[in-house]
Amino acid sequence: MKHRRGIDLAAPFPPSSFIEHDPSLYTALKGLAEWEMLGAKCSACGHIGWLNKDAVLARWGNEYLMNLRGKFRCVCGNKDNNTVLIGRLPR
Ligand SMILES: [Zn+2]
């Protein structure tokens, strides 16, 4: 795991399933349920990353999910036009 600016934004494990977030829904970070995970899919290389919601909240506040897209940088260096993913943990 890579650490940037002292905060580890990566989730400890990936969810069992996920959907692509619809940007027209205006969901904010705190609108996600306890069992929902925040992720992003890179538009350039297709890499999928999962994030620690609490770390994201601490760093950027209760942002709308689509506003967070431009803040995540992929391992390939791209941070444009990424797709927000909502993961579901097994319950
Ligand atoms: Zn990428």
PDB file of the backbone (N, CA, C, O) and the ligand in Angstrom, with CONECT records:
HET     ZN  A 101       1
ATOM      1  N   MET A   1       0.827  -1.202   0.000  1.00  0.00           N
ATOM      2  CA  MET A   1       0.000   0.000   0.000  1.00  0.00           C
ATOM      3  C   MET A   1       0.864   1.255   0.000  1.00  0.00           C
ATOM      4  O   MET A   1       1.864   1.349   0.711  1.00  0.00           O
ATOM      5  N   LYS A   2       0.446   2.207  -0.815  1.00  0.00           N
ATOM      6  CA  LYS A   2       1.195   3.448  -0.910  1.00  0.00           C
ATOM      7  C   LYS A   2       0.626   4.481   0.045  1.00  0.00           C
ATOM      8  O   LYS A   2      -0.591   4.619   0.171  1.00  0.00           O
ATOM      9  N   HIS A   3       1.491   5.188   0.703  1.00  0.00           N
ATOM     10  CA  HIS A   3       1.043   6.246   1.592  1.00  0.00           C
ATOM     11  C   HIS A   3       1.360   7.594   0.971  1.00  0.00           C
ATOM     12  O   HIS A   3       2.493   7.854   0.569  1.00  0.00           O
ATOM     13  N   ARG A   4       0.338   8.460   0.896  1.00  0.00           N
ATOM     14  CA  ARG A   4       0.573   9.801   0.393  1.00  0.00           C
ATOM     15  C   ARG A   4       0.171  10.792   1.455  1.00  0.00           C
ATOM     16  O   ARG A   4      -0.919  10.697   2.020  1.00  0.00           O
ATOM     17  N   ARG A   5       1.030  11.731   1.728  1.00  0.00           N
ATOM     18  CA  ARG A   5       0.771  12.783   2.724  1.00  0.00           C
ATOM     19  C   ARG A   5       0.287  12.189   4.041  1.00  0.00           C
ATOM     20  O   ARG A   5      -0.516  12.801   4.746  1.00  0.00           O
ATOM     21  N   GLY A   6       0.770  11.017   4.364  1.00  0.00           N
ATOM     22  CA  GLY A   6       0.515  10.455   5.678  1.00  0.00           C
ATOM     23  C   GLY A   6      -0.845   9.808   5.854  1.00  0.00           C
ATOM     24  O   GLY A   6      -1.112   9.229   6.907  1.00  0.00           O
ATOM     25  N   ILE A   7      -1.722   9.889   4.846  1.00  0.00           N
ATOM     26  CA  ILE A   7      -3.044   9.276   4.970  1.00  0.00           C
ATOM     27  C   ILE A   7      -3.144   8.132   3.972  1.00  0.00           C
ATOM     28  O   ILE A   7      -2.891   8.313   2.781  1.00  0.00           O
ATOM     29  N   ASP A   8      -3.507   6.978   4.454  1.00  0.00           N
ATOM     30  CA  ASP A   8      -3.708   5.854   3.556  1.00  0.00           C
ATOM     31  C   ASP A   8      -5.171   5.818   3.129  1.00  0.00           C
ATOM     32  O   ASP A   8      -6.060   5.507   3.921  1.00  0.00           O
ATOM     33  N   LEU A   9      -5.400   6.148   1.848  1.00  0.00           N
ATOM     34  CA  LEU A   9      -6.771   6.239   1.363  1.00  0.00           C
ATOM     35  C   LEU A   9      -7.306   4.909   0.858  1.00  0.00           C
ATOM     36  O   LEU A   9      -8.493   4.786   0.555  1.00  0.00           O
ATOM     37  N   ALA A  10      -6.443   3.925   0.768  1.00  0.00           N
ATOM     38  CA  ALA A  10      -6.867   2.659   0.171  1.00  0.00           C
ATOM     39  C   ALA A  10      -7.660   1.826   1.163  1.00  0.00           C
ATOM     40  O   ALA A  10      -7.350   1.793   2.354  1.00  0.00           O
ATOM     41  N   ALA A  11      -8.681   1.158   0.659  1.00  0.00           N
ATOM     42  CA  ALA A  11      -9.453   0.230   1.479  1.00  0.00           C
ATOM     43  C   ALA A  11      -8.627  -1.023   1.745  1.00  0.00           C
ATOM     44  O   ALA A  11      -7.792  -1.401   0.923  1.00  0.00           O
ATOM     45  N   PRO A  12      -8.856  -1.674   2.893  1.00  0.00           N
ATOM     46  CA  PRO A  12      -8.077  -2.862   3.240  1.00  0.00           C
ATOM     47  C   PRO A  12      -8.382  -4.067   2.348  1.00  0.00           C
ATOM     48  O   PRO A  12      -7.532  -4.941   2.180  1.00  0.00           O
ATOM     49  N   PHE A  13      -9.582  -4.121   1.779  1.00  0.00           N
ATOM     50  CA  PHE A  13      -9.938  -5.237   0.895  1.00  0.00           C
ATOM     51  C   PHE A  13     -11.026  -4.771  -0.066  1.00  0.00           C
ATOM     52  O   PHE A  13     -11.766  -3.841   0.255  1.00  0.00           O
ATOM     53  N   PRO A  14     -11.139  -5.394  -1.235  1.00  0.00           N
ATOM     54  CA  PRO A  14     -12.157  -4.980  -2.211  1.00  0.00           C
ATOM     55  C   PRO A  14     -13.526  -5.561  -1.867  1.00  0.00           C
ATOM     56  O   PRO A  14     -13.607  -6.574  -1.172  1.00  0.00           O
ATOM     57  N   PRO A  15     -14.620  -4.925  -2.350  1.00  0.00           N
ATOM     58  CA  PRO A  15     -15.964  -5.437  -2.094  1.00  0.00           C
ATOM     59  C   PRO A  15     -16.248  -6.659  -2.958  1.00  0.00           C
ATOM     60  O   PRO A  15     -15.517  -6.941  -3.908  1.00  0.00           O
ATOM     61  N   SER A  16     -17.325  -7.392  -2.621  1.00  0.00           N
ATOM     62  CA  SER A  16     -17.653  -8.592  -3.374  1.00  0.00           C
ATOM     63  C   SER A  16     -18.354  -8.261  -4.686  1.00  0.00           C
ATOM     64  O   SER A  16     -18.268  -9.028  -5.645  1.00  0.00           O
ATOM     65  N   SER A  17     -19.044  -7.129  -4.736  1.00  0.00           N
ATOM     66  CA  SER A  17     -19.685  -6.713  -5.977  1.00  0.00           C
ATOM     67  C   SER A  17     -19.772  -5.197  -5.989  1.00  0.00           C
ATOM     68  O   SER A  17     -19.645  -4.551  -4.948  1.00  0.00           O
ATOM     69  N   PHE A  18     -19.990  -4.629  -7.173  1.00  0.00           N
ATOM     70  CA  PHE A  18     -20.096  -3.169  -7.235  1.00  0.00           C
ATOM     71  C   PHE A  18     -20.925  -2.740  -8.433  1.00  0.00           C
ATOM     72  O   PHE A  18     -21.140  -3.506  -9.372  1.00  0.00           O
ATOM     73  N   ILE A  19     -21.389  -1.487  -8.377  1.00  0.00           N
ATOM     74  CA  ILE A  19     -22.098  -0.871  -9.498  1.00  0.00           C
ATOM     75  C   ILE A  19     -21.403   0.435  -9.838  1.00  0.00           C
ATOM     76  O   ILE A  19     -20.645   0.968  -9.029  1.00  0.00           O
ATOM     77  N   GLU A  20     -21.660   0.953 -11.034  1.00  0.00           N
ATOM     78  CA  GLU A  20     -21.155   2.274 -11.398  1.00  0.00           C
ATOM     79  C   GLU A  20     -22.111   3.323 -10.850  1.00  0.00           C
ATOM     80  O   GLU A  20     -23.329   3.207 -10.989  1.00  0.00           O
ATOM     81  N   HIS A  21     -21.533   4.363 -10.214  1.00  0.00           N
ATOM     82  CA  HIS A  21     -22.366   5.412  -9.630  1.00  0.00           C
ATOM     83  C   HIS A  21     -22.933   6.305 -10.726  1.00  0.00           C
ATOM     84  O   HIS A  21     -22.223   6.700 -11.651  1.00  0.00           O
ATOM     85  N   ASP A  22     -24.233   6.618 -10.608  1.00  0.00           N
ATOM     86  CA  ASP A  22     -24.884   7.528 -11.543  1.00  0.00           C
ATOM     87  C   ASP A  22     -24.660   8.962 -11.058  1.00  0.00           C
ATOM     88  O   ASP A  22     -25.186   9.339 -10.011  1.00  0.00           O
ATOM     89  N   PRO A  23     -23.884   9.775 -11.799  1.00  0.00           N
ATOM     90  CA  PRO A  23     -23.543  11.133 -11.331  1.00  0.00           C
ATOM     91  C   PRO A  23     -24.771  12.022 -11.154  1.00  0.00           C
ATOM     92  O   PRO A  23     -24.699  13.014 -10.429  1.00  0.00           O
ATOM     93  N   SER A  24     -25.896  11.696 -11.794  1.00  0.00           N
ATOM     94  CA  SER A  24     -27.083  12.540 -11.671  1.00  0.00           C
ATOM     95  C   SER A  24     -27.784  12.343 -10.332  1.00  0.00           C
ATOM     96  O   SER A  24     -28.736  13.062 -10.027  1.00  0.00           O
ATOM     97  N   LEU A  25     -27.331  11.381  -9.527  1.00  0.00           N
ATOM     98  CA  LEU A  25     -27.987  11.108  -8.244  1.00  0.00           C
ATOM     99  C   LEU A  25     -27.543  12.047  -7.128  1.00  0.00           C
ATOM    100  O   LEU A  25     -28.185  12.100  -6.079  1.00  0.00           O
ATOM    101  N   TYR A  26     -26.449  12.795  -7.336  1.00  0.00           N
ATOM    102  CA  TYR A  26     -25.953  13.744  -6.334  1.00  0.00           C
ATOM    103  C   TYR A  26     -25.768  13.101  -4.960  1.00  0.00           C
ATOM    104  O   TYR A  26     -26.122  13.699  -3.944  1.00  0.00           O
ATOM    105  N   THR A  27     -25.232  11.924  -4.925  1.00  0.00           N
ATOM    106  CA  THR A  27     -24.964  11.273  -3.649  1.00  0.00           C
ATOM    107  C   THR A  27     -23.693  11.866  -3.035  1.00  0.00           C
ATOM    108  O   THR A  27     -22.683  12.016  -3.723  1.00  0.00           O
ATOM    109  N   ALA A  28     -23.742  12.201  -1.751  1.00  0.00           N
ATOM    110  CA  ALA A  28     -22.552  12.670  -1.053  1.00  0.00           C
ATOM    111  C   ALA A  28     -21.950  11.497  -0.276  1.00  0.00           C
ATOM    112  O   ALA A  28     -22.575  10.452  -0.096  1.00  0.00           O
ATOM    113  N   LEU A  29     -20.720  11.712   0.172  1.00  0.00           N
ATOM    114  CA  LEU A  29     -20.018  10.649   0.892  1.00  0.00           C
ATOM    115  C   LEU A  29     -20.836  10.079   2.040  1.00  0.00           C
ATOM    116  O   LEU A  29     -20.925   8.864   2.214  1.00  0.00           O
ATOM    117  N   LYS A  30     -21.438  10.981   2.827  1.00  0.00           N
ATOM    118  CA  LYS A  30     -22.186  10.518   3.995  1.00  0.00           C
ATOM    119  C   LYS A  30     -23.516   9.893   3.605  1.00  0.00           C
ATOM    120  O   LYS A  30     -24.214   9.335   4.451  1.00  0.00           O
ATOM    121  N   GLY A  31     -23.874   9.985   2.318  1.00  0.00           N
ATOM    122  CA  GLY A  31     -25.086   9.340   1.840  1.00  0.00           C
ATOM    123  C   GLY A  31     -24.891   7.867   1.569  1.00  0.00           C
ATOM    124  O   GLY A  31     -25.853   7.146   1.306  1.00  0.00           O
ATOM    125  N   LEU A  32     -23.657   7.418   1.630  1.00  0.00           N
ATOM    126  CA  LEU A  32     -23.375   5.999   1.424  1.00  0.00           C
ATOM    127  C   LEU A  32     -23.704   5.224   2.689  1.00  0.00           C
ATOM    128  O   LEU A  32     -23.471   5.695   3.802  1.00  0.00           O
ATOM    129  N   ALA A  33     -24.245   4.036   2.503  1.00  0.00           N
ATOM    130  CA  ALA A  33     -24.573   3.202   3.653  1.00  0.00           C
ATOM    131  C   ALA A  33     -23.298   2.590   4.234  1.00  0.00           C
ATOM    132  O   ALA A  33     -22.240   2.581   3.604  1.00  0.00           O
ATOM    133  N   GLU A  34     -23.437   2.088   5.435  1.00  0.00           N
ATOM    134  CA  GLU A  34     -22.314   1.496   6.162  1.00  0.00           C
ATOM    135  C   GLU A  34     -21.603   0.406   5.348  1.00  0.00           C
ATOM    136  O   GLU A  34     -20.378   0.291   5.378  1.00  0.00           O
ATOM    137  N   TRP A  35     -22.392  -0.382   4.627  1.00  0.00           N
ATOM    138  CA  TRP A  35     -21.845  -1.523   3.899  1.00  0.00           C
ATOM    139  C   TRP A  35     -21.445  -1.166   2.467  1.00  0.00           C
ATOM    140  O   TRP A  35     -21.016  -2.035   1.707  1.00  0.00           O
ATOM    141  N   GLU A  36     -21.585   0.130   2.091  1.00  0.00           N
ATOM    142  CA  GLU A  36     -21.207   0.528   0.740  1.00  0.00           C
ATOM    143  C   GLU A  36     -19.795   1.093   0.732  1.00  0.00           C
ATOM    144  O   GLU A  36     -19.401   1.833   1.634  1.00  0.00           O
ATOM    145  N   MET A  37     -19.042   0.733  -0.299  1.00  0.00           N
ATOM    146  CA  MET A  37     -17.662   1.187  -0.405  1.00  0.00           C
ATOM    147  C   MET A  37     -17.519   2.138  -1.581  1.00  0.00           C
ATOM    148  O   MET A  37     -18.258   2.064  -2.562  1.00  0.00           O
ATOM    149  N   LEU A  38     -16.550   3.030  -1.457  1.00  0.00           N
ATOM    150  CA  LEU A  38     -16.285   4.002  -2.501  1.00  0.00           C
ATOM    151  C   LEU A  38     -15.081   3.560  -3.326  1.00  0.00           C
ATOM    152  O   LEU A  38     -14.017   3.252  -2.789  1.00  0.00           O
ATOM    153  N   GLY A  39     -15.272   3.536  -4.632  1.00  0.00           N
ATOM    154  CA  GLY A  39     -14.173   3.144  -5.509  1.00  0.00           C
ATOM    155  C   GLY A  39     -14.136   4.008  -6.747  1.00  0.00           C
ATOM    156  O   GLY A  39     -15.025   4.830  -6.968  1.00  0.00           O
ATOM    157  N   ALA A  40     -13.112   3.823  -7.553  1.00  0.00           N
ATOM    158  CA  ALA A  40     -12.999   4.561  -8.804  1.00  0.00           C
ATOM    159  C   ALA A  40     -12.352   3.683  -9.861  1.00  0.00           C
ATOM    160  O   ALA A  40     -11.438   2.903  -9.594  1.00  0.00           O
ATOM    161  N   LYS A  41     -12.869   3.847 -11.083  1.00  0.00           N
ATOM    162  CA  LYS A  41     -12.296   3.118 -12.204  1.00  0.00           C
ATOM    163  C   LYS A  41     -11.639   4.121 -13.134  1.00  0.00           C
ATOM    164  O   LYS A  41     -12.247   5.121 -13.517  1.00  0.00           O
ATOM    165  N   CYS A  42     -10.399   3.847 -13.491  1.00  0.00           N
ATOM    166  CA  CYS A  42      -9.619   4.761 -14.330  1.00  0.00           C
ATOM    167  C   CYS A  42     -10.129   4.722 -15.763  1.00  0.00           C
ATOM    168  O   CYS A  42     -10.394   3.651 -16.310  1.00  0.00           O
ATOM    169  N   SER A  43     -10.266   5.912 -16.371  1.00  0.00           N
ATOM    170  CA  SER A  43     -10.747   5.974 -17.749  1.00  0.00           C
ATOM    171  C   SER A  43      -9.634   5.646 -18.732  1.00  0.00           C
ATOM    172  O   SER A  43      -9.897   5.309 -19.887  1.00  0.00           O
ATOM    173  N   ALA A  44      -8.400   5.742 -18.279  1.00  0.00           N
ATOM    174  CA  ALA A  44      -7.272   5.531 -19.188  1.00  0.00           C
ATOM    175  C   ALA A  44      -6.834   4.065 -19.238  1.00  0.00           C
ATOM    176  O   ALA A  44      -6.635   3.516 -20.321  1.00  0.00           O
ATOM    177  N   CYS A  45      -6.681   3.426 -18.064  1.00  0.00           N
ATOM    178  CA  CYS A  45      -6.123   2.070 -18.061  1.00  0.00           C
ATOM    179  C   CYS A  45      -7.100   1.032 -17.505  1.00  0.00           C
ATOM    180  O   CYS A  45      -6.812  -0.164 -17.539  1.00  0.00           O
ATOM    181  N   GLY A  46      -8.258   1.478 -16.992  1.00  0.00           N
ATOM    182  CA  GLY A  46      -9.239   0.526 -16.500  1.00  0.00           C
ATOM    183  C   GLY A  46      -8.962   0.019 -15.093  1.00  0.00           C
ATOM    184  O   GLY A  46      -9.696  -0.828 -14.586  1.00  0.00           O
ATOM    185  N   HIS A  47      -7.897   0.535 -14.448  1.00  0.00           N
ATOM    186  CA  HIS A  47      -7.572   0.120 -13.089  1.00  0.00           C
ATOM    187  C   HIS A  47      -8.702   0.511 -12.138  1.00  0.00           C
ATOM    188  O   HIS A  47      -9.257   1.604 -12.242  1.00  0.00           O
ATOM    189  N   ILE A  48      -9.037  -0.388 -11.212  1.00  0.00           N
ATOM    190  CA  ILE A  48     -10.066  -0.106 -10.211  1.00  0.00           C
ATOM    191  C   ILE A  48      -9.414  -0.002  -8.836  1.00  0.00           C
ATOM    192  O   ILE A  48      -8.678  -0.897  -8.421  1.00  0.00           O
ATOM    193  N   GLY A  49      -9.689   1.092  -8.137  1.00  0.00           N
ATOM    194  CA  GLY A  49      -9.156   1.280  -6.798  1.00  0.00           C
ATOM    195  C   GLY A  49     -10.292   1.447  -5.806  1.00  0.00           C
ATOM    196  O   GLY A  49     -11.312   2.061  -6.122  1.00  0.00           O
ATOM    197  N   TRP A  50     -10.121   0.900  -4.597  1.00  0.00           N
ATOM    198  CA  TRP A  50     -11.132   1.047  -3.540  1.00  0.00           C
ATOM    199  C   TRP A  50     -10.583   1.883  -2.425  1.00  0.00           C
ATOM    200  O   TRP A  50      -9.403   1.794  -2.086  1.00  0.00           O
ATOM    201  N   LEU A  51     -11.460   2.715  -1.840  1.00  0.00           N
ATOM    202  CA  LEU A  51     -11.002   3.726  -0.901  1.00  0.00           C
ATOM    203  C   LEU A  51     -11.594   3.540   0.483  1.00  0.00           C
ATOM    204  O   LEU A  51     -12.694   3.015   0.656  1.00  0.00           O
ATOM    205  N   ASN A  52     -10.827   3.987   1.454  1.00  0.00           N
ATOM    206  CA  ASN A  52     -11.273   4.027   2.837  1.00  0.00           C
ATOM    207  C   ASN A  52     -12.130   5.286   3.011  1.00  0.00           C
ATOM    208  O   ASN A  52     -11.607   6.401   3.009  1.00  0.00           O
ATOM    209  N   LYS A  53     -13.447   5.104   3.160  1.00  0.00           N
ATOM    210  CA  LYS A  53     -14.373   6.241   3.219  1.00  0.00           C
ATOM    211  C   LYS A  53     -14.015   7.227   4.327  1.00  0.00           C
ATOM    212  O   LYS A  53     -14.080   8.440   4.130  1.00  0.00           O
ATOM    213  N   ASP A  54     -13.640   6.709   5.480  1.00  0.00           N
ATOM    214  CA  ASP A  54     -13.326   7.596   6.607  1.00  0.00           C
ATOM    215  C   ASP A  54     -12.129   8.487   6.299  1.00  0.00           C
ATOM    216  O   ASP A  54     -12.105   9.662   6.665  1.00  0.00           O
ATOM    217  N   ALA A  55     -11.128   7.912   5.615  1.00  0.00           N
ATOM    218  CA  ALA A  55      -9.934   8.688   5.263  1.00  0.00           C
ATOM    219  C   ALA A  55     -10.280   9.743   4.223  1.00  0.00           C
ATOM    220  O   ALA A  55      -9.777  10.865   4.280  1.00  0.00           O
ATOM    221  N   VAL A  56     -11.141   9.383   3.270  1.00  0.00           N
ATOM    222  CA  VAL A  56     -11.563  10.336   2.234  1.00  0.00           C
ATOM    223  C   VAL A  56     -12.360  11.472   2.866  1.00  0.00           C
ATOM    224  O   VAL A  56     -12.177  12.640   2.523  1.00  0.00           O
ATOM    225  N   LEU A  57     -13.255  11.110   3.805  1.00  0.00           N
ATOM    226  CA  LEU A  57     -14.076  12.099   4.517  1.00  0.00           C
ATOM    227  C   LEU A  57     -13.194  13.057   5.317  1.00  0.00           C
ATOM    228  O   LEU A  57     -13.430  14.265   5.336  1.00  0.00           O
ATOM    229  N   ALA A  58     -12.182  12.506   5.971  1.00  0.00           N
ATOM    230  CA  ALA A  58     -11.290  13.331   6.783  1.00  0.00           C
ATOM    231  C   ALA A  58     -10.484  14.287   5.912  1.00  0.00           C
ATOM    232  O   ALA A  58     -10.142  15.389   6.343  1.00  0.00           O
ATOM    233  N   ARG A  59     -10.188  13.872   4.709  1.00  0.00           N
ATOM    234  CA  ARG A  59      -9.324  14.672   3.858  1.00  0.00           C
ATOM    235  C   ARG A  59     -10.084  15.716   3.051  1.00  0.00           C
ATOM    236  O   ARG A  59      -9.620  16.848   2.922  1.00  0.00           O
ATOM    237  N   TRP A  60     -11.249  15.356   2.502  1.00  0.00           N
ATOM    238  CA  TRP A  60     -11.962  16.268   1.608  1.00  0.00           C
ATOM    239  C   TRP A  60     -13.331  16.670   2.128  1.00  0.00           C
ATOM    240  O   TRP A  60     -13.974  17.534   1.531  1.00  0.00           O
ATOM    241  N   GLY A  61     -13.800  16.076   3.218  1.00  0.00           N
ATOM    242  CA  GLY A  61     -15.107  16.419   3.748  1.00  0.00           C
ATOM    243  C   GLY A  61     -16.215  15.676   3.026  1.00  0.00           C
ATOM    244  O   GLY A  61     -15.961  14.781   2.220  1.00  0.00           O
ATOM    245  N   ASN A  62     -17.463  16.064   3.330  1.00  0.00           N
ATOM    246  CA  ASN A  62     -18.628  15.357   2.810  1.00  0.00           C
ATOM    247  C   ASN A  62     -18.945  15.835   1.387  1.00  0.00           C
ATOM    248  O   ASN A  62     -19.942  16.523   1.170  1.00  0.00           O
ATOM    249  N   GLU A  63     -18.103  15.472   0.431  1.00  0.00           N
ATOM    250  CA  GLU A  63     -18.238  15.913  -0.962  1.00  0.00           C
ATOM    251  C   GLU A  63     -19.243  15.046  -1.711  1.00  0.00           C
ATOM    252  O   GLU A  63     -19.500  13.901  -1.340  1.00  0.00           O
ATOM    253  N   TYR A  64     -19.800  15.613  -2.763  1.00  0.00           N
ATOM    254  CA  TYR A  64     -20.556  14.783  -3.695  1.00  0.00           C
ATOM    255  C   TYR A  64     -19.587  13.824  -4.374  1.00  0.00           C
ATOM    256  O   TYR A  64     -18.441  14.173  -4.657  1.00  0.00           O
ATOM    257  N   LEU A  65     -20.065  12.613  -4.629  1.00  0.00           N
ATOM    258  CA  LEU A  65     -19.188  11.584  -5.187  1.00  0.00           C
ATOM    259  C   LEU A  65     -18.570  12.005  -6.520  1.00  0.00           C
ATOM    260  O   LEU A  65     -17.405  11.718  -6.793  1.00  0.00           O
ATOM    261  N   MET A  66     -19.373  12.697  -7.354  1.00  0.00           N
ATOM    262  CA  MET A  66     -18.816  13.049  -8.665  1.00  0.00           C
ATOM    263  C   MET A  66     -17.752  14.133  -8.557  1.00  0.00           C
ATOM    264  O   MET A  66     -16.917  14.280  -9.449  1.00  0.00           O
ATOM    265  N   ASN A  67     -17.785  14.903  -7.446  1.00  0.00           N
ATOM    266  CA  ASN A  67     -16.741  15.907  -7.257  1.00  0.00           C
ATOM    267  C   ASN A  67     -15.422  15.280  -6.831  1.00  0.00           C
ATOM    268  O   ASN A  67     -14.360  15.887  -6.971  1.00  0.00           O
ATOM    269  N   LEU A  68     -15.499  14.059  -6.309  1.00  0.00           N
ATOM    270  CA  LEU A  68     -14.290  13.376  -5.842  1.00  0.00           C
ATOM    271  C   LEU A  68     -13.504  12.756  -7.002  1.00  0.00           C
ATOM    272  O   LEU A  68     -12.314  12.469  -6.874  1.00  0.00           O
ATOM    273  N   ARG A  69     -14.181  12.556  -8.124  1.00  0.00           N
ATOM    274  CA  ARG A  69     -13.530  11.868  -9.245  1.00  0.00           C
ATOM    275  C   ARG A  69     -12.192  12.485  -9.614  1.00  0.00           C
ATOM    276  O   ARG A  69     -11.210  11.777  -9.839  1.00  0.00           O
ATOM    277  N   GLY A  70     -12.161  13.813  -9.675  1.00  0.00           N
ATOM    278  CA  GLY A  70     -10.947  14.500 -10.109  1.00  0.00           C
ATOM    279  C   GLY A  70      -9.855  14.536  -9.063  1.00  0.00           C
ATOM    280  O   GLY A  70      -8.747  14.996  -9.338  1.00  0.00           O
ATOM    281  N   LYS A  71     -10.162  14.041  -7.832  1.00  0.00           N
ATOM    282  CA  LYS A  71      -9.175  14.099  -6.759  1.00  0.00           C
ATOM    283  C   LYS A  71      -8.376  12.809  -6.650  1.00  0.00           C
ATOM    284  O   LYS A  71      -7.314  12.772  -6.028  1.00  0.00           O
ATOM    285  N   PHE A  72      -8.903  11.743  -7.266  1.00  0.00           N
ATOM    286  CA  PHE A  72      -8.202  10.465  -7.176  1.00  0.00           C
ATOM    287  C   PHE A  72      -7.267  10.311  -8.362  1.00  0.00           C
ATOM    288  O   PHE A  72      -7.678  10.472  -9.511  1.00  0.00           O
ATOM    289  N   ARG A  73      -6.018  10.002  -8.085  1.00  0.00           N
ATOM    290  CA  ARG A  73      -5.069   9.779  -9.166  1.00  0.00           C
ATOM    291  C   ARG A  73      -4.778   8.286  -9.258  1.00  0.00           C
ATOM    292  O   ARG A  73      -4.487   7.628  -8.259  1.00  0.00           O
ATOM    293  N   CYS A  74      -4.863   7.774 -10.466  1.00  0.00           N
ATOM    294  CA  CYS A  74      -4.630   6.353 -10.688  1.00  0.00           C
ATOM    295  C   CYS A  74      -3.139   6.029 -10.627  1.00  0.00           C
ATOM    296  O   CYS A  74      -2.284   6.911 -10.703  1.00  0.00           O
ATOM    297  N   VAL A  75      -2.862   4.749 -10.490  1.00  0.00           N
ATOM    298  CA  VAL A  75      -1.465   4.302 -10.512  1.00  0.00           C
ATOM    299  C   VAL A  75      -0.775   4.665 -11.829  1.00  0.00           C
ATOM    300  O   VAL A  75       0.450   4.781 -11.868  1.00  0.00           O
ATOM    301  N   CYS A  76      -1.555   4.846 -12.920  1.00  0.00           N
ATOM    302  CA  CYS A  76      -0.972   5.204 -14.224  1.00  0.00           C
ATOM    303  C   CYS A  76      -0.768   6.707 -14.353  1.00  0.00           C
ATOM    304  O   CYS A  76      -0.183   7.169 -15.332  1.00  0.00           O
ATOM    305  N   GLY A  77      -1.251   7.490 -13.359  1.00  0.00           N
ATOM    306  CA  GLY A  77      -1.046   8.939 -13.401  1.00  0.00           C
ATOM    307  C   GLY A  77      -2.272   9.708 -13.858  1.00  0.00           C
ATOM    308  O   GLY A  77      -2.337  10.926 -13.693  1.00  0.00           O
ATOM    309  N   ASN A  78      -3.252   9.004 -14.434  1.00  0.00           N
ATOM    310  CA  ASN A  78      -4.467   9.673 -14.915  1.00  0.00           C
ATOM    311  C   ASN A  78      -5.390  10.049 -13.757  1.00  0.00           C
ATOM    312  O   ASN A  78      -5.522   9.299 -12.790  1.00  0.00           O
ATOM    313  N   LYS A  79      -6.039  11.237 -13.866  1.00  0.00           N
ATOM    314  CA  LYS A  79      -7.068  11.558 -12.888  1.00  0.00           C
ATOM    315  C   LYS A  79      -8.280  12.214 -13.546  1.00  0.00           C
ATOM    316  O   LYS A  79      -9.078  12.868 -12.875  1.00  0.00           O
ATOM    317  N   ASP A  80      -8.414  12.040 -14.849  1.00  0.00           N
ATOM    318  CA  ASP A  80      -9.525  12.640 -15.575  1.00  0.00           C
ATOM    319  C   ASP A  80     -10.565  11.603 -15.977  1.00  0.00           C
ATOM    320  O   ASP A  80     -10.242  10.468 -16.325  1.00  0.00           O
ATOM    321  N   ASN A  81     -11.833  12.032 -15.918  1.00  0.00           N
ATOM    322  CA  ASN A  81     -12.950  11.220 -16.420  1.00  0.00           C
ATOM    323  C   ASN A  81     -13.044   9.833 -15.788  1.00  0.00           C
ATOM    324  O   ASN A  81     -13.499   8.885 -16.427  1.00  0.00           O
ATOM    325  N   ASN A  82     -12.615   9.719 -14.536  1.00  0.00           N
ATOM    326  CA  ASN A  82     -12.745   8.430 -13.865  1.00  0.00           C
ATOM    327  C   ASN A  82     -14.198   8.161 -13.506  1.00  0.00           C
ATOM    328  O   ASN A  82     -14.975   9.097 -13.317  1.00  0.00           O
ATOM    329  N   THR A  83     -14.561   6.914 -13.412  1.00  0.00           N
ATOM    330  CA  THR A  83     -15.916   6.514 -13.045  1.00  0.00           C
ATOM    331  C   THR A  83     -15.949   6.177 -11.555  1.00  0.00           C
ATOM    332  O   THR A  83     -15.108   5.427 -11.059  1.00  0.00           O
ATOM    333  N   VAL A  84     -16.939   6.744 -10.844  1.00  0.00           N
ATOM    334  CA  VAL A  84     -17.092   6.415  -9.429  1.00  0.00           C
ATOM    335  C   VAL A  84     -17.839   5.085  -9.310  1.00  0.00           C
ATOM    336  O   VAL A  84     -18.838   4.859  -9.992  1.00  0.00           O
ATOM    337  N   LEU A  85     -17.346   4.224  -8.446  1.00  0.00           N
ATOM    338  CA  LEU A  85     -17.966   2.922  -8.221  1.00  0.00           C
ATOM    339  C   LEU A  85     -18.493   2.836  -6.793  1.00  0.00           C
ATOM    340  O   LEU A  85     -17.885   3.359  -5.859  1.00  0.00           O
ATOM    341  N   ILE A  86     -19.622   2.175  -6.642  1.00  0.00           N
ATOM    342  CA  ILE A  86     -20.163   1.892  -5.308  1.00  0.00           C
ATOM    343  C   ILE A  86     -20.068   0.391  -5.086  1.00  0.00           C
ATOM    344  O   ILE A  86     -20.708  -0.394  -5.784  1.00  0.00           O
ATOM    345  N   GLY A  87     -19.276   0.009  -4.122  1.00  0.00           N
ATOM    346  CA  GLY A  87     -19.103  -1.409  -3.819  1.00  0.00           C
ATOM    347  C   GLY A  87     -20.027  -1.843  -2.704  1.00  0.00           C
ATOM    348  O   GLY A  87     -20.453  -1.029  -1.885  1.00  0.00           O
ATOM    349  N   ARG A  88     -20.336  -3.122  -2.674  1.00  0.00           N
ATOM    350  CA  ARG A  88     -21.213  -3.665  -1.626  1.00  0.00           C
ATOM    351  C   ARG A  88     -20.468  -4.759  -0.881  1.00  0.00           C
ATOM    352  O   ARG A  88     -19.986  -5.724  -1.474  1.00  0.00           O
ATOM    353  N   LEU A  89     -20.384  -4.590   0.415  1.00  0.00           N
ATOM    354  CA  LEU A  89     -19.758  -5.619   1.240  1.00  0.00           C
ATOM    355  C   LEU A  89     -20.758  -6.731   1.526  1.00  0.00           C
ATOM    356  O   LEU A  89     -21.958  -6.476   1.622  1.00  0.00           O
ATOM    357  N   PRO A  90     -20.277  -7.951   1.661  1.00  0.00           N
ATOM    358  CA  PRO A  90     -21.180  -9.046   2.018  1.00  0.00           C
ATOM    359  C   PRO A  90     -21.744  -8.809   3.417  1.00  0.00           C
ATOM    360  O   PRO A  90     -21.022  -8.362   4.308  1.00  0.00           O
ATOM    361  N   ARG A  91     -23.007  -9.101   3.614  1.00  0.00           N
ATOM    362  CA  ARG A  91     -23.625  -8.865   4.923  1.00  0.00           C
ATOM    363  C   ARG A  91     -24.105 -10.174   5.534  1.00  0.00           C
ATOM    364  O   ARG A  91     -24.653 -10.176   6.637  1.00  0.00           O
TER     365      ARG A  91
HETATM  366 ZN    ZN A 101      -5.036   4.344 -14.820  1.00  0.00          ZN2+
END
